[in-house]
Every structure is written in structure tokens, then in C-alpha cells.
Amino acid sequence: MENKLKERREEMGYTQEQIAEKLGVSTVAYHFYETGQRNIPKSTVNKITEILQLNSDDIFLPCNYSLR
């Protein structure tokens, strides 16, 4: 999960500080989400998916996982 969030954030040109501000959380809290040190609340997952233009499967499923 953590690499997916970081990669997508960087692809979109955001800093951790910018994402944290958009989410209404501290930079430290977002850093913990991104590094997997803290579980992401469902309401925050929804915000992250909107900001980073992802779906929750993109965040939580392993990179090599296929839904087929």
C-alpha cells in the first residue's frame, strides 16, 4: 500500500504536506498512512482516492493481484 500511495502522489506532483492539508490531517499522520505505520480510516480512504484519482483496490490490493 505505502509504495502505491507514494508513487501516485509523486506522479501527480504533490508533497506529503499538500495531501495532508487536503485530508485535514497532520503531515505526520499522512506519512504514517503512506508508510503503512497506521491504518487509514475509511472516510480518509475515500478522500485519498478522490485526490489521487485512484480506487480503493488500487490502494489495498497487491500490485501483482488480478481480479480476473
Salt bridges, closest charged atoms under 4 A:
GLU11 OE1 - ARG8 NH1 3.12
GLU34 OE1 - ARG9 NE 2.71
